[in-house]
């Protein structure tokens, strides 16, 4: 089961990940970034807790079709982002994989030098 504390710990557990609150009008919205790019977005004090994650467009559609807890990204590009409800209905492993995939999609688009600094295994 995911709560705000666990979500924060998982997101900040990735190399180079930082937490920011970049929206002055929405100070409750937390972003997790790597290389200055968002890979996860959440209102950590909201109930029920949810997180928006970047996703490969084909996989995003399959996940949405298979799980009612996964919907197109709220206020984001619906083709590339999913919003995931963390009510406990989804298997934790699936949620962890989606967070890691989101991080990897962002890091894959960073310059190679940044990937090397992050010690990202995908650069090999």
N, C-alpha and C positions, 0 to 999 in steps of 0.2 A: 504494500500500500504506500502510496506517495503522499506526503504532506509537504508543506512549503520548505521546511528545513531540509528534507531529503532531496527535493528537486534542486534547491540551491547547491547543496553539497555535490550532487551528481554533475551539474552544469559547470561548477567551478573546479571540478576534478580534472578537467581536460587541460592540457598544456596551453598556456597563454590565455585562458578564459578569464574574462573580467565581468563584473556586474556593474550596470549603470542604470540610472533613472533619468533618461534623456527628454522626457516629455513634461515640460513645466505645468501644463494644464492637467496632467494625469500623473501625479507624483507616485501613485500606487503601482504604476506599470514598470516592471523590472525587465531589463534586457540583459541577456548574456551574450557577450561578443568575443570574437577572436579576430585578430588582425583588423579591428575596427568595424567588423561586419557582424550583424545579429545572426545567431543560430538558434536562440530560444527567447521567447517573450511570454511574460506571465504577470498577472496581478496576484502576487503571493498571498495577499490577505483576503482574496475573494473566496466566496463559497458558492458552488463547489470549485475547487482548484482546477485550473486548466492551464495548458501550455501550448503555444503555437510553435511549430517546428517546420523547418524547410524540408522538402521531400521531393524525390524524383517524381515528375508528373504522372507517369504510368503507375508507379507504386502508390502514389497518393490516392488515385482513383480506386485501386484494388483494396487498399486499407479502408477507405470510406464505405465501399460496398460490403465489406466483411464485418465492420464494427460500427454500430450506431454511435459510439463514443468518439469517433473520429469524423470531423466535419471540415469543410473547406475553411481555410484560414480566415479568422475574424479580422476585418479591416486590412487584409493582406492580399497579395496576388493569389487567387484561389487555385491557380494551376500549380503553383510551387510550394504552397504552405498549407498545413493542416493544423487545426486546433483540436487538441486531445483532452478530453475530460478525464481527470485523475480521481475518479470516484471509487476505484478499486475493482471495477468491472473488467478492466484489461489486465492481462498478465504483466507482471512487473518486467519480465525479460523483454517483452514487446516494447514497452515504454522506454526501457533503457536502450534498446536497439534503435528506436526512432530518434532519441536524443543524440546518440553517437553518429547516426547517419546524417543528421542535420549538421552537426559539427564538421563531419568529414566533407560534406558538400561545400561548405564555406571554405574550409582550408584548401580544398582542391583547386579553388579559384584564386588563391593567394599566390604571389610571386614565389618561385622556387626557393629563394633565399629565406623568405619567411617560413616556408614549410620546413626547411632544414633547422632553423632556430627553434621551431616548435617540436622538433624531433618526431615529426609526423610519419608514421609507417607507410602511408600512401605515396610518399615521394619516391620510394625505391623502385 
